[in-house]
Amino acid sequence: MTTTDDSTGGTGGVHQRSDHPIYVELQQSPEFGELRKKFRGFVFPATVAFMTWYLLYVVMSNWAGDFMSTKVVGHINIALVFGVLQFVSTFLIAWLYGRYMNDKVDPIARELNARYDAQIASEVPR
């Protein structure tokens, strides 16, 4: 069953159902396994690191009030510094994620997509 849907961003807009043999072939390929491994290799450690950092901030705010209220400069205390660093770390992780995906994951995904497009194009009647 072939449907046309230009909203998916594919080349030509022709897409097959997800039970098409090309999906199974690509999913079982070593390249797809490598893609998943590289994706998980960044996302899981980054998520654990950020959640640990965030929960440390929450725990310290709740149970280490004296420490968090320690003045650093003027009216700026450690809690405020930690809060600002939450934003900084969020943007840092987003930037690192973008670089990592562009360098390590996207090339593999583009190659798999090209294989998919070539297979689908060879099946389209002319």
C-alpha positions in Angstrom: 0.0 0.0 0.0 1.5 3.3 -1.2 0.4 6.6 0.1 1.5 10.1 -0.9 2.4 12.5 1.9 4.7 15.4 1.3 4.6 16.6 4.9 7.1 13.9 6.0 10.0 15.6 4.2 10.9 12.6 2.1 12.3 12.8 -1.4 9.3 12.6 -3.7 6.7 12.1 -1.0 6.1 8.3 -1.7 6.1 6.2 1.5 5.3 2.6 2.2 3.6 1.1 5.2 5.8 0.4 8.2 5.5 -3.4 7.6 7.3 -3.0 4.2 10.3 -5.4 3.9 12.7 -2.5 3.5 11.9 -1.4 7.1 12.8 -4.8 8.5 15.9 -5.0 6.3 17.1 -1.5 7.5 16.2 -2.2 11.1 18.2 -5.4 11.1 21.3 -3.8 9.4 24.5 -3.3 11.4 24.3 0.4 10.5 20.9 0.8 12.2 22.4 -1.0 15.3 25.3 1.4 15.3 22.9 4.4 14.9 21.0 3.3 18.0 24.1 2.6 20.0 25.6 6.0 19.2 22.3 7.8 20.0 21.9 6.0 23.3 25.6 6.5 24.1 25.0 10.2 24.3 21.4 10.6 25.4 21.4 8.2 28.4 24.5 9.5 30.1 23.6 13.1 29.4 20.1 12.6 30.8 21.5 10.9 33.9 24.1 13.6 34.4 21.5 16.4 34.0 18.9 14.8 36.2 21.5 14.2 38.9 22.7 17.9 38.7 19.0 19.1 38.8 18.1 16.9 41.8 21.2 18.0 43.6 20.0 21.6 43.2 16.5 20.7 44.5 17.8 18.6 47.4 20.3 21.3 48.4 17.6 24.0 48.2 15.4 22.0 50.5 17.8 20.5 53.0 20.9 22.6 52.9 19.4 26.0 53.3 22.3 27.4 55.3 24.8 26.5 52.6 22.6 27.6 49.7 22.0 31.0 51.4 25.7 31.7 51.7 26.5 35.0 50.1 29.0 34.8 47.2 29.1 38.5 46.1 26.8 41.2 47.4 23.2 39.8 47.5 24.1 36.9 45.2 24.0 33.6 47.1 25.0 30.0 46.1 21.3 29.1 45.4 21.1 31.8 42.8 24.4 30.7 41.2 23.2 27.1 41.1 19.9 28.3 39.5 21.7 30.2 36.8 24.0 27.3 36.2 20.9 25.1 35.5 20.1 27.3 32.5 23.8 27.2 31.4 24.0 23.4 31.7 20.7 23.1 29.7 22.0 25.1 26.8 25.4 23.4 27.0 23.8 20.0 26.7 21.6 21.1 23.8 24.6 22.4 22.0 26.6 19.3 22.7 23.7 17.2 21.5 23.4 19.1 18.3 27.2 18.7 17.6 27.2 15.0 18.5 24.2 14.2 16.4 25.5 16.1 13.4 28.9 14.4 13.6 28.1 10.9 14.7 24.5 10.0 14.1 23.2 12.0 11.2 25.6 10.6 8.6 24.5 7.1 9.4 20.8 8.2 9.3 21.3 9.9 6.0 22.9 6.7 4.6 20.0 4.6 5.8 17.5 7.1 4.4 19.3 7.0 1.0 19.1 3.2 1.0 15.4 3.5 1.8 14.7 6.1 -0.9 16.6 4.0 -3.5 14.6 0.9 -2.6 11.3 2.7 -2.7 12.2 4.5 -6.0 13.0 1.2 -7.6 9.5 -0.1 -6.7 7.5 2.9 -8.0 5.9 2.1 -11.4 6.8 4.6 -14.1 
